[in-house]
Amino acid sequence: MKVRVTVMLKDGVLDPQGKAIGHALHTLGFGNARDVRVGKVIELDLQDCTAEEARKTAEDMAKNLLANLVIEDYAIEVPA
């Protein structure tokens, strides 16, 4: 079962990498790019589990390792 965990900095947490990319986009003529944020996507292939079990497992993984819950939020996607 394929699962995707997207981890992003929480609103209000400074994102220097996002700021640098935003500045570079403006320099390249993409002036309409606003509030650029950088995150990470982790794709997992979980064996021998239902969609509900995969979601629960990914949630446990995110809470324990994949996301720093102090400064990051995460979202889990499980295909239907």
VOTOR-856936 format. One record per atom (N, C-alpha, C, O): x, y, z; residue in three letters; atom name. Coordinates in steps of 0.1 Angstrom, whole numbers, plus 5000, padded with zeros to 4 digits. Layout:
<pts>
@px X | py Y | pz Z | resn ALA | name CA
...
</pts>
This chain:
<pts>
@px 5008 | py 4988 | pz 5000 | resn MET | name N
@px 5000 | py 5000 | pz 5000 | resn MET | name CA
@px 5009 | py 5012 | pz 5000 | resn MET | name C
@px 5017 | py 5014 | pz 5009 | resn MET | name O
@px 5007 | py 5021 | pz 4990 | resn LYS | name N
@px 5015 | py 5033 | pz 4989 | resn LYS | name CA
@px 5009 | py 5044 | pz 4998 | resn LYS | name C
@px 4997 | py 5045 | pz 4999 | resn LYS | name O
@px 5018 | py 5051 | pz 5005 | resn VAL | name N
@px 5014 | py 5062 | pz 5014 | resn VAL | name CA
@px 5023 | py 5073 | pz 5012 | resn VAL | name C
@px 5035 | py 5071 | pz 5010 | resn VAL | name O
@px 5018 | py 5085 | pz 5012 | resn ARG | name N
@px 5026 | py 5097 | pz 5010 | resn ARG | name CA
@px 5024 | py 5106 | pz 5023 | resn ARG | name C
@px 5013 | py 5109 | pz 5026 | resn ARG | name O
@px 5036 | py 5110 | pz 5029 | resn VAL | name N
@px 5036 | py 5118 | pz 5040 | resn VAL | name CA
@px 5042 | py 5132 | pz 5036 | resn VAL | name C
@px 5054 | py 5132 | pz 5032 | resn VAL | name O
@px 5035 | py 5143 | pz 5037 | resn THR | name N
@px 5040 | py 5156 | pz 5034 | resn THR | name CA
@px 5043 | py 5163 | pz 5047 | resn THR | name C
@px 5034 | py 5165 | pz 5055 | resn THR | name O
@px 5055 | py 5168 | pz 5048 | resn VAL | name N
@px 5059 | py 5175 | pz 5061 | resn VAL | name CA
@px 5063 | py 5189 | pz 5057 | resn VAL | name C
@px 5071 | py 5192 | pz 5048 | resn VAL | name O
@px 5056 | py 5199 | pz 5064 | resn MET | name N
@px 5059 | py 5213 | pz 5061 | resn MET | name CA
@px 5061 | py 5220 | pz 5074 | resn MET | name C
@px 5056 | py 5216 | pz 5085 | resn MET | name O
@px 5069 | py 5231 | pz 5074 | resn LEU | name N
@px 5070 | py 5239 | pz 5086 | resn LEU | name CA
@px 5057 | py 5246 | pz 5089 | resn LEU | name C
@px 5049 | py 5249 | pz 5081 | resn LEU | name O
@px 5054 | py 5247 | pz 5102 | resn LYS | name N
@px 5042 | py 5253 | pz 5107 | resn LYS | name CA
@px 5041 | py 5268 | pz 5103 | resn LYS | name C
@px 5052 | py 5274 | pz 5101 | resn LYS | name O
@px 5029 | py 5273 | pz 5101 | resn ASP | name N
@px 5028 | py 5287 | pz 5099 | resn ASP | name CA
@px 5034 | py 5295 | pz 5110 | resn ASP | name C
@px 5033 | py 5291 | pz 5122 | resn ASP | name O
@px 5041 | py 5305 | pz 5107 | resn GLY | name N
@px 5048 | py 5314 | pz 5117 | resn GLY | name CA
@px 5063 | py 5309 | pz 5119 | resn GLY | name C
@px 5070 | py 5317 | pz 5126 | resn GLY | name O
@px 5067 | py 5298 | pz 5115 | resn VAL | name N
@px 5081 | py 5293 | pz 5116 | resn VAL | name CA
@px 5089 | py 5298 | pz 5104 | resn VAL | name C
@px 5085 | py 5296 | pz 5093 | resn VAL | name O
@px 5100 | py 5305 | pz 5107 | resn LEU | name N
@px 5108 | py 5311 | pz 5096 | resn LEU | name CA
@px 5113 | py 5300 | pz 5087 | resn LEU | name C
@px 5118 | py 5289 | pz 5091 | resn LEU | name O
@px 5112 | py 5302 | pz 5074 | resn ASP | name N
@px 5116 | py 5293 | pz 5064 | resn ASP | name CA
@px 5126 | py 5299 | pz 5055 | resn ASP | name C
@px 5123 | py 5304 | pz 5044 | resn ASP | name O
@px 5139 | py 5299 | pz 5059 | resn PRO | name N
@px 5149 | py 5306 | pz 5051 | resn PRO | name CA
@px 5151 | py 5300 | pz 5037 | resn PRO | name C
@px 5155 | py 5308 | pz 5028 | resn PRO | name O
@px 5150 | py 5287 | pz 5036 | resn GLN | name N
@px 5151 | py 5281 | pz 5023 | resn GLN | name CA
@px 5140 | py 5286 | pz 5013 | resn GLN | name C
@px 5142 | py 5289 | pz 5002 | resn GLN | name O
@px 5128 | py 5287 | pz 5019 | resn GLY | name N
@px 5117 | py 5292 | pz 5011 | resn GLY | name CA
@px 5119 | py 5306 | pz 5007 | resn GLY | name C
@px 5116 | py 5310 | pz 4996 | resn GLY | name O
@px 5124 | py 5315 | pz 5016 | resn LYS | name N
@px 5127 | py 5329 | pz 5013 | resn LYS | name CA
@px 5137 | py 5330 | pz 5002 | resn LYS | name C
@px 5136 | py 5338 | pz 4993 | resn LYS | name O
@px 5148 | py 5321 | pz 5003 | resn ALA | name N
@px 5158 | py 5322 | pz 4992 | resn ALA | name CA
@px 5153 | py 5318 | pz 4979 | resn ALA | name C
@px 5156 | py 5324 | pz 4969 | resn ALA | name O
@px 5144 | py 5308 | pz 4978 | resn ILE | name N
@px 5138 | py 5303 | pz 4966 | resn ILE | name CA
@px 5129 | py 5314 | pz 4961 | resn ILE | name C
@px 5129 | py 5317 | pz 4949 | resn ILE | name O
@px 5121 | py 5320 | pz 4969 | resn GLY | name N
@px 5112 | py 5331 | pz 4965 | resn GLY | name CA
@px 5120 | py 5343 | pz 4959 | resn GLY | name C
@px 5116 | py 5348 | pz 4949 | resn GLY | name O
@px 5131 | py 5346 | pz 4966 | resn HIS | name N
@px 5139 | py 5357 | pz 4960 | resn HIS | name CA
@px 5145 | py 5353 | pz 4947 | resn HIS | name C
@px 5145 | py 5362 | pz 4938 | resn HIS | name O
@px 5150 | py 5341 | pz 4945 | resn ALA | name N
@px 5155 | py 5337 | pz 4932 | resn ALA | name CA
@px 5144 | py 5337 | pz 4922 | resn ALA | name C
@px 5147 | py 5340 | pz 4910 | resn ALA | name O
@px 5132 | py 5333 | pz 4925 | resn LEU | name N
@px 5121 | py 5333 | pz 4915 | resn LEU | name CA
@px 5118 | py 5347 | pz 4911 | resn LEU | name C
@px 5116 | py 5349 | pz 4899 | resn LEU | name O
@px 5118 | py 5356 | pz 4920 | resn HIS | name N
@px 5116 | py 5370 | pz 4916 | resn HIS | name CA
@px 5127 | py 5376 | pz 4907 | resn HIS | name C
@px 5125 | py 5383 | pz 4898 | resn HIS | name O
@px 5140 | py 5372 | pz 4910 | resn THR | name N
@px 5151 | py 5376 | pz 4902 | resn THR | name CA
@px 5150 | py 5370 | pz 4888 | resn THR | name C
@px 5154 | py 5377 | pz 4878 | resn THR | name O
@px 5144 | py 5359 | pz 4887 | resn LEU | name N
@px 5142 | py 5352 | pz 4873 | resn LEU | name CA
@px 5130 | py 5357 | pz 4866 | resn LEU | name C
@px 5127 | py 5353 | pz 4855 | resn LEU | name O
@px 5123 | py 5367 | pz 4872 | resn GLY | name N
@px 5111 | py 5373 | pz 4865 | resn GLY | name CA
@px 5098 | py 5367 | pz 4870 | resn GLY | name C
@px 5088 | py 5370 | pz 4864 | resn GLY | name O
@px 5098 | py 5358 | pz 4879 | resn PHE | name N
@px 5085 | py 5353 | pz 4884 | resn PHE | name CA
@px 5080 | py 5360 | pz 4896 | resn PHE | name C
@px 5080 | py 5355 | pz 4908 | resn PHE | name O
@px 5077 | py 5373 | pz 4894 | resn GLY | name N
@px 5073 | py 5382 | pz 4905 | resn GLY | name CA
@px 5060 | py 5379 | pz 4911 | resn GLY | name C
@px 5057 | py 5384 | pz 4922 | resn GLY | name O
@px 5052 | py 5370 | pz 4905 | resn ASN | name N
@px 5039 | py 5366 | pz 4911 | resn ASN | name CA
@px 5040 | py 5355 | pz 4922 | resn ASN | name C
@px 5030 | py 5351 | pz 4928 | resn ASN | name O
@px 5052 | py 5350 | pz 4924 | resn ALA | name N
@px 5054 | py 5339 | pz 4934 | resn ALA | name CA
@px 5054 | py 5346 | pz 4948 | resn ALA | name C
@px 5062 | py 5355 | pz 4951 | resn ALA | name O
@px 5045 | py 5341 | pz 4956 | resn ARG | name N
@px 5043 | py 5347 | pz 4970 | resn ARG | name CA
@px 5045 | py 5336 | pz 4980 | resn ARG | name C
@px 5040 | py 5325 | pz 4978 | resn ARG | name O
@px 5050 | py 5340 | pz 4992 | resn ASP | name N
@px 5051 | py 5332 | pz 5003 | resn ASP | name CA
@px 5055 | py 5317 | pz 5000 | resn ASP | name C
@px 5047 | py 5308 | pz 5002 | resn ASP | name O
@px 5067 | py 5316 | pz 4995 | resn VAL | name N
@px 5072 | py 5303 | pz 4991 | resn VAL | name CA
@px 5076 | py 5295 | pz 5004 | resn VAL | name C
@px 5084 | py 5301 | pz 5012 | resn VAL | name O
@px 5072 | py 5283 | pz 5005 | resn ARG | name N
@px 5075 | py 5274 | pz 5016 | resn ARG | name CA
@px 5081 | py 5261 | pz 5011 | resn ARG | name C
@px 5077 | py 5257 | pz 5000 | resn ARG | name O
@px 5091 | py 5256 | pz 5018 | resn VAL | name N
@px 5097 | py 5244 | pz 5014 | resn VAL | name CA
@px 5094 | py 5233 | pz 5024 | resn VAL | name C
@px 5094 | py 5235 | pz 5036 | resn VAL | name O
@px 5091 | py 5221 | pz 5019 | resn GLY | name N
@px 5088 | py 5210 | pz 5028 | resn GLY | name CA
@px 5095 | py 5197 | pz 5022 | resn GLY | name C
@px 5104 | py 5198 | pz 5014 | resn GLY | name O
@px 5090 | py 5186 | pz 5027 | resn LYS | name N
@px 5095 | py 5173 | pz 5022 | resn LYS | name CA
@px 5083 | py 5164 | pz 5020 | resn LYS | name C
@px 5073 | py 5164 | pz 5027 | resn LYS | name O
@px 5085 | py 5155 | pz 5010 | resn VAL | name N
@px 5075 | py 5144 | pz 5007 | resn VAL | name CA
@px 5082 | py 5131 | pz 5009 | resn VAL | name C
@px 5092 | py 5128 | pz 5003 | resn VAL | name O
@px 5076 | py 5122 | pz 5017 | resn ILE | name N
@px 5081 | py 5109 | pz 5020 | resn ILE | name CA
@px 5071 | py 5099 | pz 5015 | resn ILE | name C
@px 5060 | py 5099 | pz 5019 | resn ILE | name O
@px 5075 | py 5091 | pz 5005 | resn GLU | name N
@px 5067 | py 5081 | pz 4999 | resn GLU | name CA
@px 5070 | py 5067 | pz 5005 | resn GLU | name C
@px 5082 | py 5063 | pz 5005 | resn GLU | name O
@px 5060 | py 5060 | pz 5010 | resn LEU | name N
@px 5063 | py 5047 | pz 5017 | resn LEU | name CA
@px 5055 | py 5036 | pz 5010 | resn LEU | name C
@px 5044 | py 5039 | pz 5005 | resn LEU | name O
@px 5060 | py 5025 | pz 5009 | resn ASP | name N
@px 5053 | py 5013 | pz 5004 | resn ASP | name CA
@px 5052 | py 5003 | pz 5015 | resn ASP | name C
@px 5061 | py 4996 | pz 5019 | resn ASP | name O
@px 5040 | py 5003 | pz 5022 | resn LEU | name N
@px 5038 | py 4995 | pz 5033 | resn LEU | name CA
@px 5031 | py 4982 | pz 5029 | resn LEU | name C
@px 5021 | py 4982 | pz 5022 | resn LEU | name O
@px 5038 | py 4971 | pz 5033 | resn GLN | name N
@px 5033 | py 4958 | pz 5028 | resn GLN | name CA
@px 5023 | py 4952 | pz 5037 | resn GLN | name C
@px 5022 | py 4954 | pz 5050 | resn GLN | name O
@px 5014 | py 4944 | pz 5031 | resn ASP | name N
@px 5004 | py 4936 | pz 5039 | resn ASP | name CA
@px 4995 | py 4944 | pz 5049 | resn ASP | name C
@px 4995 | py 4940 | pz 5060 | resn ASP | name O
@px 4989 | py 4955 | pz 5044 | resn CYS | name N
@px 4980 | py 4962 | pz 5053 | resn CYS | name CA
@px 4969 | py 4969 | pz 5045 | resn CYS | name C
@px 4970 | py 4971 | pz 5033 | resn CYS | name O
@px 4958 | py 4971 | pz 5053 | resn THR | name N
@px 4947 | py 4978 | pz 5047 | resn THR | name CA
@px 4950 | py 4993 | pz 5046 | resn THR | name C
@px 4960 | py 4998 | pz 5052 | resn THR | name O
@px 4941 | py 5001 | pz 5039 | resn ALA | name N
@px 4943 | py 5015 | pz 5039 | resn ALA | name CA
@px 4943 | py 5021 | pz 5053 | resn ALA | name C
@px 4951 | py 5030 | pz 5056 | resn ALA | name O
@px 4934 | py 5016 | pz 5061 | resn GLU | name N
@px 4933 | py 5022 | pz 5075 | resn GLU | name CA
@px 4946 | py 5019 | pz 5083 | resn GLU | name C
@px 4951 | py 5027 | pz 5090 | resn GLU | name O
@px 4951 | py 5006 | pz 5082 | resn GLU | name N
@px 4963 | py 5003 | pz 5089 | resn GLU | name CA
@px 4975 | py 5011 | pz 5083 | resn GLU | name C
@px 4983 | py 5015 | pz 5091 | resn GLU | name O
@px 4975 | py 5013 | pz 5070 | resn ALA | name N
@px 4986 | py 5021 | pz 5064 | resn ALA | name CA
@px 4986 | py 5035 | pz 5069 | resn ALA | name C
@px 4996 | py 5041 | pz 5072 | resn ALA | name O
@px 4974 | py 5041 | pz 5070 | resn ARG | name N
@px 4973 | py 5055 | pz 5075 | resn ARG | name CA
@px 4978 | py 5055 | pz 5090 | resn ARG | name C
@px 4985 | py 5064 | pz 5093 | resn ARG | name O
@px 4974 | py 5046 | pz 5098 | resn LYS | name N
@px 4977 | py 5045 | pz 5112 | resn LYS | name CA
@px 4993 | py 5044 | pz 5113 | resn LYS | name C
@px 4999 | py 5050 | pz 5122 | resn LYS | name O
@px 4998 | py 5035 | pz 5105 | resn THR | name N
@px 5013 | py 5032 | pz 5106 | resn THR | name CA
@px 5020 | py 5045 | pz 5102 | resn THR | name C
@px 5030 | py 5049 | pz 5108 | resn THR | name O
@px 5016 | py 5051 | pz 5091 | resn ALA | name N
@px 5022 | py 5064 | pz 5086 | resn ALA | name CA
@px 5021 | py 5075 | pz 5097 | resn ALA | name C
@px 5030 | py 5083 | pz 5098 | resn ALA | name O
@px 5010 | py 5075 | pz 5103 | resn GLU | name N
@px 5008 | py 5085 | pz 5114 | resn GLU | name CA
@px 5018 | py 5083 | pz 5125 | resn GLU | name C
@px 5024 | py 5093 | pz 5130 | resn GLU | name O
@px 5019 | py 5071 | pz 5129 | resn ASP | name N
@px 5029 | py 5067 | pz 5140 | resn ASP | name CA
@px 5043 | py 5071 | pz 5135 | resn ASP | name C
@px 5051 | py 5076 | pz 5143 | resn ASP | name O
@px 5047 | py 5068 | pz 5122 | resn MET | name N
@px 5060 | py 5071 | pz 5117 | resn MET | name CA
@px 5062 | py 5086 | pz 5117 | resn MET | name C
@px 5073 | py 5091 | pz 5121 | resn MET | name O
@px 5052 | py 5094 | pz 5113 | resn ALA | name N
@px 5053 | py 5108 | pz 5112 | resn ALA | name CA
@px 5056 | py 5114 | pz 5126 | resn ALA | name C
@px 5064 | py 5123 | pz 5128 | resn ALA | name O
@px 5048 | py 5109 | pz 5136 | resn LYS | name N
@px 5049 | py 5114 | pz 5150 | resn LYS | name CA
@px 5062 | py 5111 | pz 5156 | resn LYS | name C
@px 5068 | py 5119 | pz 5164 | resn LYS | name O
@px 5068 | py 5099 | pz 5153 | resn ASN | name N
@px 5080 | py 5094 | pz 5160 | resn ASN | name CA
@px 5093 | py 5098 | pz 5153 | resn ASN | name C
@px 5103 | py 5098 | pz 5159 | resn ASN | name O
@px 5092 | py 5100 | pz 5139 | resn LEU | name N
@px 5105 | py 5102 | pz 5132 | resn LEU | name CA
@px 5104 | py 5112 | pz 5121 | resn LEU | name C
@px 5113 | py 5121 | pz 5120 | resn LEU | name O
@px 5094 | py 5112 | pz 5113 | resn LEU | name N
@px 5094 | py 5119 | pz 5100 | resn LEU | name CA
@px 5092 | py 5134 | pz 5102 | resn LEU | name C
@px 5097 | py 5142 | pz 5094 | resn LEU | name O
@px 5085 | py 5138 | pz 5112 | resn ALA | name N
@px 5082 | py 5153 | pz 5115 | resn ALA | name CA
@px 5087 | py 5157 | pz 5129 | resn ALA | name C
@px 5085 | py 5149 | pz 5138 | resn ALA | name O
@px 5092 | py 5169 | pz 5129 | resn ASN | name N
@px 5095 | py 5175 | pz 5142 | resn ASN | name CA
@px 5082 | py 5183 | pz 5146 | resn ASN | name C
@px 5080 | py 5194 | pz 5141 | resn ASN | name O
@px 5074 | py 5177 | pz 5155 | resn LEU | name N
@px 5061 | py 5182 | pz 5158 | resn LEU | name CA
@px 5062 | py 5196 | pz 5165 | resn LEU | name C
@px 5051 | py 5203 | pz 5166 | resn LEU | name O
@px 5073 | py 5200 | pz 5169 | resn VAL | name N
@px 5074 | py 5213 | pz 5175 | resn VAL | name CA
@px 5073 | py 5224 | pz 5164 | resn VAL | name C
@px 5067 | py 5235 | pz 5166 | resn VAL | name O
@px 5079 | py 5222 | pz 5153 | resn ILE | name N
@px 5080 | py 5232 | pz 5142 | resn ILE | name CA
@px 5073 | py 5227 | pz 5129 | resn ILE | name C
@px 5072 | py 5236 | pz 5120 | resn ILE | name O
@px 5069 | py 5215 | pz 5128 | resn GLU | name N
@px 5064 | py 5210 | pz 5115 | resn GLU | name CA
@px 5050 | py 5204 | pz 5117 | resn GLU | name C
@px 5047 | py 5198 | pz 5127 | resn GLU | name O
@px 5042 | py 5205 | pz 5106 | resn ASP | name N
@px 5030 | py 5198 | pz 5105 | resn ASP | name CA
@px 5032 | py 5187 | pz 5094 | resn ASP | name C
@px 5041 | py 5188 | pz 5086 | resn ASP | name O
@px 5023 | py 5177 | pz 5094 | resn TYR | name N
@px 5023 | py 5167 | pz 5084 | resn TYR | name CA
@px 5009 | py 5164 | pz 5079 | resn TYR | name C
@px 4999 | py 5166 | pz 5086 | resn TYR | name O
@px 5009 | py 5158 | pz 5067 | resn ALA | name N
@px 4996 | py 5154 | pz 5061 | resn ALA | name CA
@px 4999 | py 5140 | pz 5055 | resn ALA | name C
@px 5010 | py 5138 | pz 5049 | resn ALA | name O
@px 4989 | py 5131 | pz 5056 | resn ILE | name N
@px 4991 | py 5118 | pz 5051 | resn ILE | name CA
@px 4981 | py 5115 | pz 5040 | resn ILE | name C
@px 4969 | py 5118 | pz 5041 | resn ILE | name O
@px 4985 | py 5110 | pz 5029 | resn GLU | name N
@px 4977 | py 5106 | pz 5017 | resn GLU | name CA
@px 4978 | py 5091 | pz 5015 | resn GLU | name C
@px 4989 | py 5086 | pz 5013 | resn GLU | name O
@px 4966 | py 5085 | pz 5015 | resn VAL | name N
@px 4965 | py 5071 | pz 5011 | resn VAL | name CA
@px 4956 | py 5070 | pz 5000 | resn VAL | name C
@px 4944 | py 5074 | pz 5001 | resn VAL | name O
@px 4960 | py 5064 | pz 4988 | resn PRO | name N
@px 4951 | py 5063 | pz 4977 | resn PRO | name CA
@px 4939 | py 5055 | pz 4980 | resn PRO | name C
@px 4940 | py 5045 | pz 4988 | resn PRO | name O
@px 4928 | py 5058 | pz 4974 | resn ALA | name N
@px 4915 | py 5051 | pz 4976 | resn ALA | name CA
@px 4916 | py 5037 | pz 4970 | resn ALA | name C
@px 4906 | py 5030 | pz 4971 | resn ALA | name O
</pts>
